Amino acid sequence: MNDQKSPQVLLQQMAQIQRMERGKLCVLRQGADGPFYNHQTWENGKNTSRYVPRDQVATLEEAIAGYQSFESLSREYVRVMVEKTRAEREAGSKKKRSRRKSSSPRTRKSGG
């Protein structure tokens, strides 16, 4: 897994996404001049559908792709950070286990 991106690179890539939109673009029907589109997405627990003028289709497709890219990058960021956290925790526990005992004898308190 040497092709793994650093957390900073992933965050920079997320920050470069200029447009985001959830949902999907659907063809409502075919007309004489071409297809008619709507945008379907979940909002406030409901499926919402909006008409999309043809001149806005490319922009909406870019925004949907931006959201999908952001989701993918954020999943990758979480995976990288979890691996890093686990590695640090494992390294910390190995250090504790490998501690040498002191060569000086312990003195016990007498019980009386």
VMD Tcl script that builds the backbone (N, CA, C; Angstrom):
set m [mol new atoms 336]
animate dup $m
set s [atomselect $m all]
$s set {name element resname resid chain x y z} {
  {N N MET 1 A 0.801 -1.196 0.000}
  {CA C MET 1 A 0.000 0.000 0.000}
  {C C MET 1 A 0.840 1.255 0.000}
  {N N ASN 2 A 1.878 1.286 -0.777}
  {CA C ASN 2 A 2.741 2.448 -0.841}
  {C C ASN 2 A 2.127 3.594 -1.638}
  {N N ASP 3 A 1.066 3.324 -2.412}
  {CA C ASP 3 A 0.424 4.382 -3.187}
  {C C ASP 3 A -0.610 5.144 -2.362}
  {N N GLN 4 A -0.642 4.905 -1.078}
  {CA C GLN 4 A -1.567 5.565 -0.171}
  {C C GLN 4 A -1.260 7.055 -0.092}
  {N N LYS 5 A -2.299 7.886 -0.164}
  {CA C LYS 5 A -2.121 9.333 -0.098}
  {C C LYS 5 A -2.060 9.771 1.362}
  {N N SER 6 A -1.363 10.851 1.607}
  {CA C SER 6 A -1.282 11.369 2.968}
  {C C SER 6 A -2.591 12.068 3.315}
  {N N PRO 7 A -2.901 12.181 4.605}
  {CA C PRO 7 A -4.125 12.880 5.011}
  {C C PRO 7 A -4.171 14.318 4.480}
  {N N GLN 8 A -3.030 14.987 4.455}
  {CA C GLN 8 A -2.992 16.371 3.983}
  {C C GLN 8 A -3.355 16.460 2.501}
  {N N VAL 9 A -2.854 15.530 1.696}
  {CA C VAL 9 A -3.162 15.511 0.264}
  {C C VAL 9 A -4.650 15.272 0.055}
  {N N LEU 10 A -5.225 14.344 0.821}
  {CA C LEU 10 A -6.651 14.062 0.696}
  {C C LEU 10 A -7.482 15.289 1.059}
  {N N LEU 11 A -7.112 15.973 2.139}
  {CA C LEU 11 A -7.841 17.183 2.534}
  {C C LEU 11 A -7.718 18.282 1.478}
  {N N GLN 12 A -6.545 18.417 0.882}
  {CA C GLN 12 A -6.355 19.415 -0.178}
  {C C GLN 12 A -7.228 19.090 -1.386}
  {N N GLN 13 A -7.290 17.811 -1.733}
  {CA C GLN 13 A -8.123 17.412 -2.864}
  {C C GLN 13 A -9.602 17.673 -2.579}
  {N N MET 14 A -10.040 17.434 -1.351}
  {CA C MET 14 A -11.428 17.718 -0.978}
  {C C MET 14 A -11.720 19.215 -1.079}
  {N N ALA 15 A -10.762 20.025 -0.629}
  {CA C ALA 15 A -10.955 21.478 -0.641}
  {C C ALA 15 A -10.997 22.042 -2.063}
  {N N GLN 16 A -10.441 21.349 -3.031}
  {CA C GLN 16 A -10.413 21.835 -4.413}
  {C C GLN 16 A -11.733 21.608 -5.158}
  {N N ILE 17 A -12.621 20.823 -4.586}
  {CA C ILE 17 A -13.912 20.562 -5.239}
  {C C ILE 17 A -14.764 21.824 -5.107}
  {N N GLN 18 A -15.133 22.398 -6.232}
  {CA C GLN 18 A -15.834 23.685 -6.251}
  {C C GLN 18 A -17.358 23.571 -6.229}
  {N N ARG 19 A -17.887 22.463 -6.717}
  {CA C ARG 19 A -19.340 22.281 -6.758}
  {C C ARG 19 A -19.681 20.893 -6.239}
  {N N MET 20 A -20.759 20.831 -5.444}
  {CA C MET 20 A -21.243 19.551 -4.944}
  {C C MET 20 A -22.756 19.563 -4.915}
  {N N GLU 21 A -23.311 18.430 -5.267}
  {CA C GLU 21 A -24.751 18.224 -5.175}
  {C C GLU 21 A -25.011 16.749 -4.971}
  {N N ARG 22 A -25.923 16.436 -4.073}
  {CA C ARG 22 A -26.318 15.045 -3.846}
  {C C ARG 22 A -27.357 14.647 -4.883}
  {N N GLY 23 A -27.584 13.360 -4.986}
  {CA C GLY 23 A -28.672 12.870 -5.813}
  {C C GLY 23 A -28.226 12.379 -7.169}
  {N N LYS 24 A -29.207 12.318 -8.064}
  {CA C LYS 24 A -28.905 11.839 -9.412}
  {C C LYS 24 A -29.741 12.603 -10.422}
  {N N LEU 25 A -29.229 12.639 -11.632}
  {CA C LEU 25 A -29.887 13.291 -12.747}
  {C C LEU 25 A -30.627 12.214 -13.532}
  {N N CYS 26 A -31.901 12.451 -13.800}
  {CA C CYS 26 A -32.723 11.452 -14.489}
  {C C CYS 26 A -33.380 12.072 -15.712}
  {N N VAL 27 A -33.541 11.259 -16.731}
  {CA C VAL 27 A -34.271 11.692 -17.921}
  {C C VAL 27 A -35.755 11.454 -17.646}
  {N N LEU 28 A -36.539 12.535 -17.702}
  {CA C LEU 28 A -37.985 12.415 -17.511}
  {C C LEU 28 A -38.644 11.791 -18.731}
  {N N ARG 29 A -38.322 12.377 -19.882}
  {CA C ARG 29 A -38.889 11.883 -21.138}
  {C C ARG 29 A -38.101 12.476 -22.289}
  {N N GLN 30 A -38.287 11.908 -23.446}
  {CA C GLN 30 A -37.654 12.421 -24.662}
  {C C GLN 30 A -38.644 13.347 -25.370}
  {N N GLY 31 A -38.162 14.514 -25.740}
  {CA C GLY 31 A -38.988 15.439 -26.502}
  {C C GLY 31 A -38.429 15.591 -27.902}
  {N N ALA 32 A -39.099 16.402 -28.700}
  {CA C ALA 32 A -38.654 16.633 -30.075}
  {C C ALA 32 A -37.278 17.306 -30.102}
  {N N ASP 33 A -37.007 18.158 -29.109}
  {CA C ASP 33 A -35.736 18.878 -29.041}
  {C C ASP 33 A -34.687 18.171 -28.192}
  {N N GLY 34 A -35.019 17.015 -27.647}
  {CA C GLY 34 A -34.086 16.285 -26.800}
  {C C GLY 34 A -34.730 15.907 -25.479}
  {N N PRO 35 A -33.945 15.357 -24.571}
  {CA C PRO 35 A -34.507 14.874 -23.309}
  {C C PRO 35 A -34.844 16.007 -22.334}
  {N N PHE 36 A -35.802 15.713 -21.454}
  {CA C PHE 36 A -36.135 16.586 -20.332}
  {C C PHE 36 A -35.608 15.898 -19.075}
  {N N TYR 37 A -34.994 16.668 -18.198}
  {CA C TYR 37 A -34.318 16.107 -17.021}
  {C C TYR 37 A -34.960 16.568 -15.722}
  {N N ASN 38 A -34.785 15.727 -14.704}
  {CA C ASN 38 A -35.055 16.168 -13.344}
  {C C ASN 38 A -33.928 15.681 -12.441}
  {N N HIS 39 A -33.822 16.321 -11.297}
  {CA C HIS 39 A -32.790 16.001 -10.308}
  {C C HIS 39 A -33.509 15.431 -9.093}
  {N N GLN 40 A -33.141 14.210 -8.706}
  {CA C GLN 40 A -33.755 13.553 -7.560}
  {C C GLN 40 A -32.753 13.463 -6.422}
  {N N THR 41 A -33.213 13.834 -5.238}
  {CA C THR 41 A -32.358 13.764 -4.060}
  {C C THR 41 A -33.219 13.652 -2.806}
  {N N TRP 42 A -32.600 13.174 -1.728}
  {CA C TRP 42 A -33.278 13.099 -0.436}
  {C C TRP 42 A -33.009 14.376 0.328}
  {N N GLU 43 A -34.067 15.016 0.807}
  {CA C GLU 43 A -33.950 16.209 1.658}
  {C C GLU 43 A -34.959 16.099 2.782}
  {N N ASN 44 A -34.501 16.265 3.990}
  {CA C ASN 44 A -35.367 16.213 5.171}
  {C C ASN 44 A -36.202 14.934 5.212}
  {N N GLY 45 A -35.580 13.820 4.867}
  {CA C GLY 45 A -36.241 12.530 4.933}
  {C C GLY 45 A -37.222 12.254 3.807}
  {N N LYS 46 A -37.220 13.090 2.792}
  {CA C LYS 46 A -38.151 12.908 1.675}
  {C C LYS 46 A -37.400 12.929 0.356}
  {N N ASN 47 A -37.933 12.183 -0.613}
  {CA C ASN 47 A -37.383 12.218 -1.957}
  {C C ASN 47 A -37.905 13.482 -2.635}
  {N N THR 48 A -36.995 14.308 -3.101}
  {CA C THR 48 A -37.353 15.562 -3.755}
  {C C THR 48 A -36.926 15.486 -5.209}
  {N N SER 49 A -37.767 16.004 -6.082}
  {CA C SER 49 A -37.482 15.986 -7.506}
  {C C SER 49 A -37.672 17.395 -8.064}
  {N N ARG 50 A -36.676 17.868 -8.820}
  {CA C ARG 50 A -36.733 19.212 -9.414}
  {C C ARG 50 A -36.437 19.126 -10.899}
  {N N TYR 51 A -37.149 19.913 -11.657}
  {CA C TYR 51 A -36.889 20.014 -13.087}
  {C C TYR 51 A -35.539 20.698 -13.288}
  {N N VAL 52 A -34.777 20.241 -14.288}
  {CA C VAL 52 A -33.475 20.833 -14.600}
  {C C VAL 52 A -33.491 21.294 -16.059}
  {N N PRO 53 A -33.355 22.600 -16.287}
  {CA C PRO 53 A -33.269 23.081 -17.670}
  {C C PRO 53 A -32.046 22.485 -18.372}
  {N N ARG 54 A -32.157 22.276 -19.664}
  {CA C ARG 54 A -31.065 21.646 -20.426}
  {C C ARG 54 A -29.742 22.385 -20.285}
  {N N ASP 55 A -29.810 23.711 -20.217}
  {CA C ASP 55 A -28.560 24.477 -20.134}
  {C C ASP 55 A -27.867 24.333 -18.778}
  {N N GLN 56 A -28.522 23.708 -17.792}
  {CA C GLN 56 A -27.929 23.509 -16.466}
  {C C GLN 56 A -27.504 22.061 -16.216}
  {N N VAL 57 A -27.754 21.189 -17.177}
  {CA C VAL 57 A -27.468 19.758 -17.006}
  {C C VAL 57 A -25.976 19.508 -16.777}
  {N N ALA 58 A -25.118 20.108 -17.589}
  {CA C ALA 58 A -23.667 19.871 -17.462}
  {C C ALA 58 A -23.153 20.333 -16.104}
  {N N THR 59 A -23.640 21.492 -15.639}
  {CA C THR 59 A -23.220 22.014 -14.335}
  {C C THR 59 A -23.674 21.085 -13.219}
  {N N LEU 60 A -24.899 20.583 -13.307}
  {CA C LEU 60 A -25.405 19.665 -12.289}
  {C C LEU 60 A -24.638 18.348 -12.309}
  {N N GLU 61 A -24.331 17.836 -13.496}
  {CA C GLU 61 A -23.535 16.601 -13.585}
  {C C GLU 61 A -22.171 16.787 -12.926}
  {N N GLU 62 A -21.562 17.944 -13.141}
  {CA C GLU 62 A -20.269 18.244 -12.511}
  {C C GLU 62 A -20.402 18.293 -10.991}
  {N N ALA 63 A -21.485 18.900 -10.510}
  {CA C ALA 63 A -21.703 19.008 -9.070}
  {C C ALA 63 A -21.945 17.640 -8.435}
  {N N ILE 64 A -22.701 16.792 -9.111}
  {CA C ILE 64 A -22.948 15.438 -8.605}
  {C C ILE 64 A -21.643 14.648 -8.577}
  {N N ALA 65 A -20.840 14.776 -9.628}
  {CA C ALA 65 A -19.528 14.112 -9.663}
  {C C ALA 65 A -18.631 14.649 -8.551}
  {N N GLY 66 A -18.709 15.951 -8.275}
  {CA C GLY 66 A -17.927 16.553 -7.188}
  {C C GLY 66 A -18.300 15.968 -5.849}
  {N N TYR 67 A -19.596 15.789 -5.611}
  {CA C TYR 67 A -20.042 15.194 -4.351}
  {C C TYR 67 A -19.560 13.752 -4.237}
  {N N GLN 68 A -19.680 12.987 -5.321}
  {CA C GLN 68 A -19.227 11.596 -5.298}
  {C C GLN 68 A -17.723 11.511 -5.043}
  {N N SER 69 A -16.977 12.423 -5.643}
  {CA C SER 69 A -15.530 12.473 -5.424}
  {C C SER 69 A -15.225 12.814 -3.967}
  {N N PHE 70 A -15.952 13.781 -3.417}
  {CA C PHE 70 A -15.759 14.168 -2.024}
  {C C PHE 70 A -16.038 12.991 -1.100}
  {N N GLU 71 A -17.110 12.286 -1.348}
  {CA C GLU 71 A -17.452 11.111 -0.539}
  {C C GLU 71 A -16.342 10.069 -0.592}
  {N N SER 72 A -15.832 9.816 -1.776}
  {CA C SER 72 A -14.755 8.833 -1.950}
  {C C SER 72 A -13.492 9.279 -1.212}
  {N N LEU 73 A -13.133 10.547 -1.368}
  {CA C LEU 73 A -11.940 11.074 -0.691}
  {C C LEU 73 A -12.106 11.049 0.821}
  {N N SER 74 A -13.300 11.352 1.307}
  {CA C SER 74 A -13.501 11.358 2.760}
  {C C SER 74 A -13.438 9.940 3.327}
  {N N ARG 75 A -13.951 8.947 2.583}
  {CA C ARG 75 A -13.818 7.559 3.034}
  {C C ARG 75 A -12.339 7.162 3.083}
  {N N GLU 76 A -11.580 7.582 2.073}
  {CA C GLU 76 A -10.147 7.284 2.033}
  {C C GLU 76 A -9.430 7.974 3.200}
  {N N TYR 77 A -9.811 9.221 3.486}
  {CA C TYR 77 A -9.214 9.955 4.612}
  {C C TYR 77 A -9.465 9.211 5.924}
  {N N VAL 78 A -10.690 8.773 6.137}
  {CA C VAL 78 A -11.018 8.040 7.361}
  {C C VAL 78 A -10.197 6.761 7.437}
  {N N ARG 79 A -10.092 6.023 6.321}
  {CA C ARG 79 A -9.320 4.779 6.313}
  {C C ARG 79 A -7.857 5.033 6.681}
  {N N VAL 80 A -7.254 6.069 6.085}
  {CA C VAL 80 A -5.851 6.396 6.352}
  {C C VAL 80 A -5.667 6.783 7.827}
  {N N MET 81 A -6.589 7.599 8.350}
  {CA C MET 81 A -6.453 8.040 9.739}
  {C C MET 81 A -6.663 6.890 10.733}
  {N N VAL 82 A -7.570 5.990 10.420}
  {CA C VAL 82 A -7.781 4.825 11.297}
  {C C VAL 82 A -6.530 3.949 11.298}
  {N N GLU 83 A -5.953 3.714 10.114}
  {CA C GLU 83 A -4.713 2.927 10.047}
  {C C GLU 83 A -3.592 3.596 10.835}
  {N N LYS 84 A -3.474 4.908 10.699}
  {CA C LYS 84 A -2.434 5.657 11.415}
  {C C LYS 84 A -2.651 5.561 12.922}
  {N N THR 85 A -3.893 5.734 13.349}
  {CA C THR 85 A -4.213 5.666 14.779}
  {C C THR 85 A -3.910 4.284 15.333}
  {N N ARG 86 A -4.295 3.265 14.599}
  {CA C ARG 86 A -4.033 1.890 15.058}
  {C C ARG 86 A -2.539 1.605 15.119}
  {N N ALA 87 A -1.794 2.078 14.129}
  {CA C ALA 87 A -0.345 1.866 14.116}
  {C C ALA 87 A 0.309 2.568 15.301}
  {N N GLU 88 A -0.131 3.782 15.592}
  {CA C GLU 88 A 0.429 4.516 16.740}
  {C C GLU 88 A 0.095 3.813 18.047}
  {N N ARG 89 A -1.137 3.334 18.153}
  {CA C ARG 89 A -1.547 2.634 19.368}
  {C C ARG 89 A -0.761 1.350 19.538}
  {N N GLU 90 A -0.568 0.618 18.436}
  {CA C GLU 90 A 0.205 -0.617 18.479}
  {C C GLU 90 A 1.661 -0.339 18.851}
  {N N ALA 91 A 2.227 0.702 18.288}
  {CA C ALA 91 A 3.610 1.064 18.610}
  {C C ALA 91 A 3.727 1.437 20.083}
  {N N GLY 92 A 2.727 2.125 20.618}
  {CA C GLY 92 A 2.729 2.497 22.033}
  {C C GLY 92 A 2.639 1.295 22.942}
  {N N SER 93 A 1.834 0.311 22.563}
  {CA C SER 93 A 1.700 -0.881 23.408}
  {C C SER 93 A 2.948 -1.748 23.329}
  {N N LYS 94 A 3.635 -1.753 22.202}
  {CA C LYS 94 A 4.881 -2.516 22.085}
  {C C LYS 94 A 5.955 -1.899 22.961}
  {N N LYS 95 A 5.969 -0.571 23.030}
  {CA C LYS 95 A 6.962 0.096 23.871}
  {C C LYS 95 A 6.751 -0.277 25.318}
  {N N LYS 96 A 5.520 -0.322 25.759}
  {CA C LYS 96 A 5.238 -0.653 27.154}
  {C C LYS 96 A 5.620 -2.095 27.465}
  {N N ARG 97 A 5.380 -3.000 26.529}
  {CA C ARG 97 A 5.697 -4.410 26.754}
  {C C ARG 97 A 7.203 -4.657 26.793}
  {N N SER 98 A 7.958 -3.895 26.045}
  {CA C SER 98 A 9.385 -4.166 25.941}
  {C C SER 98 A 10.207 -3.414 26.993}
  {N N ARG 99 A 9.541 -2.787 27.946}
  {CA C ARG 99 A 10.289 -2.093 28.985}
  {C C ARG 99 A 11.069 -3.078 29.845}
  {N N ARG 100 A 12.344 -2.747 30.080}
  {CA C ARG 100 A 13.171 -3.634 30.906}
  {C C ARG 100 A 12.897 -3.355 32.374}
  {N N LYS 101 A 13.035 -4.383 33.136}
  {CA C LYS 101 A 12.884 -4.222 34.582}
  {C C LYS 101 A 14.152 -3.613 35.153}
  {N N SER 102 A 13.977 -2.927 36.206}
  {CA C SER 102 A 15.106 -2.290 36.878}
  {C C SER 102 A 15.998 -3.361 37.499}
  {N N SER 103 A 17.295 -3.091 37.504}
  {CA C SER 103 A 18.237 -4.066 38.096}
  {C C SER 103 A 18.327 -3.891 39.604}
  {N N SER 104 A 17.806 -2.795 40.104}
  {CA C SER 104 A 17.879 -2.616 41.560}
  {C C SER 104 A 16.714 -3.356 42.212}
  {N N PRO 105 A 16.979 -3.977 43.358}
  {CA C PRO 105 A 15.931 -4.764 44.015}
  {C C PRO 105 A 14.858 -3.859 44.627}
  {N N ARG 106 A 13.629 -4.343 44.598}
  {CA C ARG 106 A 12.540 -3.616 45.206}
  {C C ARG 106 A 12.573 -3.818 46.702}
  {N N THR 107 A 12.243 -2.787 47.394}
  {CA C THR 107 A 12.128 -2.937 48.853}
  {C C THR 107 A 10.657 -2.996 49.201}
  {N N ARG 108 A 10.318 -3.983 50.015}
  {CA C ARG 108 A 8.923 -4.138 50.436}
  {C C ARG 108 A 8.716 -3.498 51.784}
  {N N LYS 109 A 7.564 -2.924 51.899}
  {CA C LYS 109 A 7.228 -2.360 53.203}
  {C C LYS 109 A 6.798 -3.518 54.107}
  {N N SER 110 A 7.234 -3.433 55.336}
  {CA C SER 110 A 6.834 -4.490 56.251}
  {C C SER 110 A 5.413 -4.223 56.700}
  {N N GLY 111 A 4.693 -5.282 56.913}
  {CA C GLY 111 A 3.280 -5.151 57.264}
  {C C GLY 111 A 3.047 -5.133 58.748}
  {N N GLY 112 A 3.645 -4.299 59.492}
  {CA C GLY 112 A 3.347 -4.404 60.898}
  {C C GLY 112 A 3.739 -3.348 61.717}
}
mol reanalyze $m
mol bondsrecalc $m
mol representation Tube
mol addrep $m
